[in-house]
């Protein structure tokens, strides 16, 4: 196989320019135009995160090799004036031979030995094997209805983007080629967090990890992978560069005429063992019992409900924010720019714990937080208290709802009746309506917190909770129905609900007369 499709030159990386246009660029052009590029334009969440991680690994190694160690003041200068273009270009040219997508010895992020190994040389898999979006294995067919016996051909650009996302987010599972099973990718079952700047240049500076160990090498700087490497036990990551580019599965693309790809070789890769003392920089953790739980996308649950886990918590009682957020905060402090807003990208994949290597969903969301919230533990604590109040209110309402629904059913005291009532409430629109209303008030809450107007914040948040509670009750009434039994059940819970509403209204509208409050209730 002759070397073809070099990622430094060939357009494969989708980007969105500042004027809104979307195009594809090679790695050299991406760094040269980093100040003109607003963001990456990849639409698949796992591939989007993986592409940012690739760029961060390149940036880190280029600066480490060319400039040595740096501090936050240097990052602040790069954020303002631009990354050292010559250093990055020189580094990429140095490793040009390892950025060929097709290469006889060391193809990019692949294992050439698979073409010779007895276990893999005569076995071909469809390219969908490394596509998290495709109907292969235990993954259900949602939008993709291809069949493994006759996969459609894909371009080299699409192949490398798909492969990068797969290697980062692949769930653990059975491979049974050289070994029985393989470890998960570094971001499997994770909602990864990334701070975003106005340009690609700013994003890379915000998320850039500190200069560290000299042995934290990306995959293209490591020796050629052999059969012995693939048979070896999983190892800890040497650092972020290793994590961001670890070939967690061994893959070898098989190009056909015109470099299109239908088939590939596949087997277990270089397994990654997790280190509780050095978690992935883009993973956040919330308090759990007994151990912290890595944040991921849970069903229809909006990610902002887990916002407390993204905020600084010196005692780590509520969670541990992604380390990358700390790096962004350090840059803001170094620039003296602690007022304003920080955009966050949250993207990832959720796996099904009951089925091997099966995916449930992928998703991406955007958040905007005051920079003070990412820097000040006091402000973070205030926001956390507000969200905890909201969750407590929701829990109380659900208790009233379950009681009302159970009372409306035959044998209301039986435990199975309450279980059916809980399932009926969970399937209703009560919880989505409650948090949809609350989400509309979140930006104003954050803005008031950033401005320091505590009185206005308390009134605003009480009003938001009042509106959310009323929306929740409206949904409950629809589930209960209007039978005599249902009306009696609702009447039993109504005083408790109205007591909550009255307290919230007194806080939200302290000057309202009691008469107006009574009129509003009826």
N, C-alpha and C positions, 0 to 999 in steps of 0.2 A: 504494500500500500504506500503510495507516494504521499508526502505531506500536502494537505489541502485544507482550505478554509481556516485561515488564521484569524483568531478572535481579536487580534489587535487592529486588523485592517477591515475585515468583512463587516458589513452592517448587520447586526443581529440584536443589539440591545435597544429596546423601544424606549424613547424618551419623549417628554412633552416640553417644548420650548416655552420661553416666557410669553411669546405671542399666542400660545395655545395650539400651535401646530404639533403634530405627532410624527416622528420619523424614527428610523433605526440607524444606529451608529455603531462603529467599532469601539474598542476600549481606548485606543489612542485619541480618537475624536471626542469620546465622552469626557475624558479629563481635560482635553484642550478647550472644550466648550462648557466646562462645568459651571461657569458663571452665567451662561446663556440658557442653560437647561433648568427648567423649574423642578422637574421630578422625573422619576422613571414612570413609564406608561404601561407597564405590564398589567394585564387584567386578572391573571390567576394569582390569588393571594400568596400561596407558598413560593411561587417563582419570583414574585415581587420582592419578598423578604430576602430570598436567597441571592438575588442580583445585588441588592444593597450590601449584603454581607460580603459578596465577592469584591465589590468596589472598596469596601472598608479594609479588607485584607490586603489588597494591592496598595492602597494608600499607606497603610501602616508599615508594610515591609519596605516600600520605596523610601519613605521618610526615615525609617530606622537604618537602612543600609547607606543612604546618602548623607543624612544629617546627624545620625546618632540619636541621643536622647533629646526630648523637648519638654517644655512645660506649658501650662495653660496660657501664658502670655504669648507664646508662639502660635498656639492654636487661635487665639484671639486675632492675631495679625493675619493668619491665613483666612479666617472667617471674613475679615474686612477687605483684604487686598487680593486674596486668591491663593490657592495651593501652589507649592513650588513646582511649576510645570516641568522644568528641566530635570529635576530629581525623579519625578514620576516617569517621564518619557525615557530617561536613561535606564531606569530599573526595568521597564517593560521591554525595552530593546535587548537588555541583557538576557532576559528569559524568553525571548521571542520563540525559540524552538520548542518550548513547552506549552505554547498556546495554539498549536495546531489541533483542530478538532479531529482530523484524520491523520494519523502518524503511525509508522511501523513499530516504533519502540515506546514512545511516551505520549499518547494522545491525551488531550486536555481532560482531566477529571475521569479518566478511564484506565482500564487495565489491559494492556496489549497482550499479556500472557494468556488471556482467555481463548485466543485463537489457536493456542498450541496445547493447552492442558487437555488431558484425556477426558476429564469430566465435562468439559464445556465446548470443545472444538467442533463437535458434530451436533450440538444442540443449539437451536436458534429459538429465540422468544420474539413475539411481536413487540414493536416499540412501545405499545401500551403498557408493557410490564413496568415501565418507569414513569408512567403518567398517573398522577393522583386523580385526574379528572376522568379517566377512561374506565369502561366497564371491563375490568380484568380481575381475576381472582374473586375475592369476597366483595369487591366494590360493586354497588348496584348501578344499573344503567339509569341515568337521569337524563342527560342530554346526549350522551354518546352511546350509540347502538352498534358500534363496530364489532366484528367477530375476530377472534384470535387467529383463525385459519387463513384469513385474507385481510390483513390490516391495510389501511390506506397509507400512501406514502406521505412523508412529511419532509419539510425543508431542514437543512442543517441548523438554521437560526432557531426554528421552533424546537428542534431536538435539544439543543444546548440549554435553552431556557427551561424546557420541561425537566431535563436531567438535573439541573441545579436545584430546582424546587423539590424534586423527589429525594435527593440525597440529604437534604436538610430536614424534611418532614416525614420521611418514611417511617411507618409504625413498626414495632417489633413483629417478627413472624417467622414461620417455617420457610426455609429455602431448600434444605436437604440436597445440596450439591456437594460441597466439601465438608459441611458441618450440618448439624440438625436444625439449628435456628440461628437467627442473627439479632443483634441489638437494634434499638430504634435510632433514628436520626436525632441530632441534638435538639430539634424543635418539635419532635413528635408530640401530638396532643397538647399543643401550646398556642396561646394567643401572644405572639411576639410583639414587642413594643419598640417603636423607633421614633425618636424626635426628628421632626422635619423643619428645615429652613426654607427660606424663600427661593433658594436655588440649590442645585445639586452640590455645589461647592460648600454652601453653608450646612447642608445636611451631613456631609461627610465630616466636617469639622465638629459638629455637635455630637455625633455618634462615635467619633474616633477614640479608640481605647489608648491608654497611656503607653508610652514606650516601656517595654518590659523585657521578658526573657529572650535571650538571643536564639534559643532553640525552639521558639514558637514559630514554626515554619508552615506556610501554606502547602497544599498538595503538590504544586508544580516545582517547589524547591526540594522536594524529598526524593529519595532514590526510587528507581523503577520498582513497582510492586511485583512481588514474586508469589509463587504458590505457598511458600513458607509463611509469608506475611499474611496471606489470606487464612491460613490454618491457625495462626497465632491467636492467643486470647485477647479479648477486648482490653483496651488501654485507656487511661485518663487522657484528656486533652492537655497538650502542653501550653495552651493559651487560646485566646480568641481566634487567632489566625488559623490554628488547627481546627477549631470548632467550625469556623465559617466555611471551610473547604474540605472537610473530611469526607472521603469516598466511602460512605457507610454501606454501600453495595458496590460490588465489582461489576462494571458494565463495559461493553465494547460495542460501539455502533458499527453496523455493517453497511457502508454506502453502496448504492447501486448507480445506474446510469444517471449522470447529472447530479451526483451527490445526494439524491433523495434517499430516504431511509424508511425501510419497512421492518427490518429485523435487527436483532442484537444478541450478543452473548451476555449471560447474566449468572451471577452466583453471589455468595456471601462476600461482604467487604471487610473493611478495617473497622471492627467494632469499637464503639465509644462507650466507656464506662462513666457514669455520672459521679461527680464529686460534690458532696453536700457543702463543702467549704468553698467551692468555686463554681457556682451555678452558671448557666448560660447568661451572658450579659443582657439579652433581650427578654428573658423570662422573669415574670413577677410571681410572687407567692402571697397567698392570703392565709390567715390563721385557720388551722384545721384541728381536728381531734384524732389522734394525738399529735400528728405531724403537720407542718405547713403543706398547703395544696397549691400546685402550680396552676396559675390562671389559664383557663381555656374558654372557648365559647360553649355555653351550656344551653342547648335547645334554643328557645326564643328569648332567652334572658339577655337584655341589653347589657353591653359590657360596662357602661358607665356605672352600673350598680356596684361594680367591683373597684370603683375609683379609689376607695381608701387604700387599697393595696399598692397603688401607684404613687402614693404620697409619702414623704419622709416620716418615719416613725422610729425615733431613737431606741425605743424599748422593743421594737419589733413584735408588739402584742397583736397588732392588726394585720401585719404582713410585711413583706420585704419587696420594695419596688425594684424594677429591673435596674441593674447597675448602669446601663447606658443612660438612664435618666439622671443619675448622679454626675456622669461626665458632662452632660448638657448643662446642668446647673452650675458646675464648676466653670464652664466657659462663660456663662452669663455673668458670674461674679467677676471673672477676670476682665471682662469687657465693661464692668460697671453698668450692666444693662439688666437690672433686676425688676424692671417695670415693663409690663406688656404681656403678651400672650405667647405661649408655646404650643405649636401644633404637634399632635402625636398621631402616628399611624399604628393601628393595632390590626394584625392580620395573622391568620393561622388556620390550622386544621384540627378537627376533633375526631378521635378514633372511637370505635365501638369496643368497650372493654370485654364484651361477651363474645366477640368473634375475632379470630386471629386476622390481623392486618386489614380489618375492614374500617372504612371511613364513614363517619356520620355526616359531616358538613365541613365546608370551609367558608370563611367569612373575612371581611375587612371592614374596619370602622375608623372614623376620624374623630379625634377629640381635640378641644382647645382648652388649655388650662392656663391660669395666671402664672407667670414665672415665679411669683412669690410663693405660690402653693407648692412648687417643686423645690423651693429653697428653704422656706421658713417652716419649722416644725409646728409653730404656734398656729399659723394660718391653716396648715394641713390638718391640725387637730380640730379646728373650728368646722372645716368642711366635713371632716369625718363624723363629727357629732351630728351635723345636720342630716347626713345620709343615714346615720344610725337611727335618728328619730323617724325618718321615713320608713325604714324597714320595720321598726317596732310597730308603727301605726298599721302597716300592711299585715303584720302578723296578728294583731288584735282583730282587725276586720275579718281576716280569714277564720279566726276562731268563732266570731259571731256568725259568719256565713255558714260554716259547717254545722253549727248548732241549729240554725234556722232550717237548713236543708234536711238535716236528720229528723227534726221535729215534724216536718211536713210529710215524712215517710211513715209507713207502718213499722211498729216496734222500734221507736226512735232510740231506745237505750241500748240496743244490741250493738256490739262492736262492729259487726259487719255493716250495719246501717251507717255508722259514722264513716267507715271506710268508703262506702259508696258515695256518701255525701262529699267527702274530701275529693274523690275522683271526679265527681260531677262539677265541683267548684273549680278544680284545676283545669278542667277541659273547657270552662266557660271563658267569656271575655273579660271577667272581672279584673284579674291581675294585669293583663295587657293594657286595659283601659286605665287602671290606676297609675302604672308607671309611664304610660304615654303622656298623660297629663303632667306628671311630675317632671318628665324630661324636658317639657317646654319651659319650665321654670328654672332649669339648671343653669343655663348661661347667665341669667340675671343674678342668681345666687353667687356664682363665681365672680361676676363683675363687682357686686356689692362687697364681697369678701376682700377683693383686691383693693377697693377704694377705702376700706376701713369704716364704712358706714354701718355699724353694728345694729342700730335700731331699725333702719330700713331693711336690713337683712332678715332680722327676726320677723318683722311684719310680712315681708315678701314670702318667706318660707312657710309661715303659718297659712297664708292664703293659698299657696301651692298645695299644701297638704289637704286643706279644706276642699279645694276643687277636685283633687284626686280621690278623696274619700267619697264625695258625692257621685263621681263617675263610677266608682266601684259599686256603690249601693244600687245605682240604676241597673247595672249589669246583674246584680244579685236578684233584683226583683224580676227580671226577665227569666232567670233560671227557675225561680220559685213558682212562677205562674200566679194565677188569681183564684185558685180554689179556696174553699173555706178553711181547710187545714193549712194551706200555704199562708193565707192572710193572718191566721192566728200565730203561726210560727214567726212571721215577720214582725208582728206586733210585740212579741216577747223580746226581740232583739233591738227594736227601734229605740227605746230609751237609752240603751248603752251607746248606740251609734250617735244619737242626737246629743248625748252628753259630750262626746268627743268633738263633734262639730261646733258646739257652743263654746268650748274652750279655745278651739282654734280661731273661731271668729272673733272672740274677745281680744286675742293677740293680733290678728290681722287687721281688725278695724276697731281699735280701742274706743273710738268716739261714737260708735253706733249705739243707738238707744236700744233698750231692751224690747220696746214695742216693735221696732223694725226687725229685730232678730226673730221675734215670735212670728211676725207676718211672713218672714222669709221661710221659716220652717214649714209653714202650712201651705 
